[in-house]
Amino acid sequence: MSVVIDNIIFNIDFNRVKEDLMINNSEDEEALTQMIIEAENIANPRAIYREVYITEKGKDYVVIDGLKLKSRILSKMMAEVKQAFIYVITTGRELEEWAAGKLGILESYWAEEIQKVILNNVVNYVYGILDNFIDGETSSEMNPGSLADWPIEEQLKLFLLLANIEEKIGVRLTNSYIMLPAKSVSGIKFPTKSPFENCQLCQRKNCPTRRVPFDQKLLDGICKM
């Protein structure tokens, strides 16, 4: 059964945002502060998750409730895993509509960055909840579309497993498998012996959202398995 998380707590570190956006005058600082206050009041982040069990594994897939998630890397990372959590996390339609109303170039840019900060906060909050349920010392996650090995089309299967996501938290999947609101994240979280990030296997250079460096040794090791 899927579980919805409402009333998600998040905090925007104004000083960090100010530094990242290189705010250096009082007028911009005042305008940015006002926008952050607006965003905090308007945002209604939500999440949905479900505990699942892997019933079958192959060289390049895992099976959950009869649905085959096709990814060699996912299969290798979950080789010893039986329990996992699938999820969708969103900052909400309200925040997206607020950001869309900012028509000036600077305000639009600030709104985009504020949304990213809120999404990062919300994701960390939900991950903290899921970590309490995971049987293991540490956990990792994979997200469809983050690596070519697990394409974005696989997002549909997570939506089918969670069921009625738009009705429950307001997130829908387009015909091209893009989530709306755009500031949404889907994935699967599972116990691992050591932390893993999608970025470790991504060779894209100069990625603005990279969390950890590319790890050629890890990629070579998985390919040989």
Salt bridges, closest charged atoms under 4 A:
ASP20 OD2 - ARG16 NE 3.38
GLU29 OE1 - LYS18 NZ 2.97
GLU38 OE1 - LYS102 NZ 2.93
ASP65 OD2 - ARG50 NH2 2.24
GLU94 OE1 - ARG46 NH2 3.57
GLU112 OE2 - LYS183 NZ 2.87
GLU113 OE2 - LYS116 NZ 3.39
ASP131 OD1 - LYS189 NZ 3.56
GLU141 OE1 - LYS189 NZ 2.59
GLU154 OE2 - LYS157 NZ 2.76
GLU166 OE2 - ARG93 NH2 3.00
GLU197 OE1 - ARG211 NE 3.28
